């Protein structure tokens, strides 16, 4: 974990947006407790993967809990089936809407 944190810190300046992938069945247990401190105010998408296996009654509550401010978006997906992957792209576009692109064509995500 120490090496991963070091690499994230070294390369975070190169990313426009951060994508944090959590297991929708156990979001807090699958989260790195230092991630908010490391990422700071950089726009972030929290992906609740395996949403199709999680309790649908709890997913909305988790979304509200994880979306602490306007720089964080939450998406429920199933990577196995591809369900809602397009929402990931749309949320990324929305969070990056005010960035100065200066001739760049693509969003850089970490």
C-alpha positions as CSV (number, residue, x, y, z in Angstrom):
1,X,0.0,0.0,0.0
2,X,2.9,2.4,0.7
3,X,4.2,2.1,-2.8
4,X,0.8,2.6,-4.3
5,X,0.2,5.8,-2.2
6,X,3.6,7.1,-3.2
7,X,2.9,6.5,-6.9
8,X,-0.5,8.1,-6.7
9,X,1.0,11.2,-5.1
10,X,3.8,11.4,-7.7
11,X,1.4,11.1,-10.7
12,X,-1.7,12.9,-9.4
13,X,-0.6,16.2,-11.0
14,X,-0.8,14.5,-14.4
15,X,-4.5,13.5,-14.0
16,X,-7.5,15.7,-14.6
17,X,-9.9,13.4,-12.7
18,X,-9.6,10.5,-10.2
19,X,-11.7,7.4,-10.5
20,X,-12.1,5.5,-7.2
21,X,-13.5,2.0,-7.6
22,X,-15.3,0.5,-4.6
23,X,-17.2,-2.8,-4.1
24,X,-20.9,-1.7,-3.9
25,X,-21.5,-4.5,-1.4
26,X,-18.9,-3.2,1.0
27,X,-18.0,0.4,0.1
28,X,-16.3,1.5,3.3
29,X,-14.3,-1.7,3.7
30,X,-13.1,-1.6,0.1
31,X,-12.0,2.1,0.4
32,X,-8.5,3.3,1.1
33,X,-9.0,5.5,4.2
34,X,-6.3,7.9,3.0
35,X,-7.8,8.6,-0.4
36,X,-9.6,11.8,0.4
37,X,-6.5,13.3,1.9
38,X,-4.3,12.2,-1.1
39,X,-6.7,13.4,-3.8
40,X,-7.7,16.6,-2.1
41,X,-10.1,18.7,-4.2
42,X,-9.3,17.0,-7.5
43,X,-12.6,16.0,-9.3
44,X,-13.4,12.4,-8.4
45,X,-15.8,9.7,-9.6
46,X,-16.6,7.1,-7.0
47,X,-17.6,3.9,-8.9
48,X,-19.7,1.5,-7.0
49,X,-18.8,-1.7,-8.9
50,X,-20.9,-4.9,-8.6
51,X,-24.0,-2.8,-8.0
52,X,-26.0,-5.6,-9.5
53,X,-25.0,-7.8,-6.5
54,X,-25.6,-5.1,-3.8
55,X,-28.7,-4.4,-1.9
56,X,-30.6,-1.9,-4.1
57,X,-32.2,-0.3,-1.1
58,X,-28.8,0.7,0.3
59,X,-27.1,1.9,-2.9
60,X,-28.9,5.3,-2.9
61,X,-27.9,5.8,0.7
62,X,-24.3,5.0,-0.1
63,X,-24.4,7.5,-3.0
64,X,-25.6,10.3,-0.8
65,X,-23.0,9.4,1.9
66,X,-20.1,9.2,-0.6
67,X,-21.0,12.4,-2.5
68,X,-19.6,14.9,0.0
69,X,-19.3,17.9,-2.3
70,X,-19.7,19.0,-6.0
71,X,-16.3,17.7,-7.0
72,X,-17.4,14.1,-6.3
73,X,-19.8,12.1,-8.5
74,X,-21.0,8.6,-7.8
75,X,-21.9,6.0,-10.4
76,X,-23.3,2.5,-9.8
77,X,-22.0,0.0,-12.4
78,X,-21.5,-3.6,-13.1
79,X,-18.2,-4.1,-14.9
80,X,-19.1,-7.7,-15.6
81,X,-22.2,-6.8,-17.6
82,X,-21.2,-3.3,-18.7
83,X,-24.4,-1.9,-17.1
84,X,-24.2,1.9,-16.6
85,X,-20.6,2.3,-18.0
86,X,-21.8,5.2,-20.1
87,X,-22.7,7.0,-17.0
88,X,-19.1,6.9,-15.9
89,X,-18.1,8.8,-19.1
90,X,-21.0,11.3,-18.7
91,X,-20.1,12.0,-15.0
92,X,-16.4,12.5,-16.1
93,X,-17.5,15.1,-18.7
94,X,-19.7,16.9,-16.3
95,X,-16.9,17.1,-13.6
96,X,-14.4,18.4,-16.2
97,X,-16.8,20.9,-17.8
98,X,-14.9,24.0,-16.5
99,X,-11.4,22.9,-17.1
100,X,-9.0,24.7,-19.3
101,X,-8.3,22.2,-22.1
102,X,-5.6,24.3,-23.9
103,X,-5.7,22.3,-27.1
104,X,-6.0,18.9,-25.4
105,X,-8.6,16.5,-26.7
106,X,-8.8,13.9,-23.9
107,X,-9.4,13.8,-20.1
108,X,-6.6,12.2,-18.2
109,X,-7.9,9.9,-15.5
110,X,-6.2,8.1,-12.7
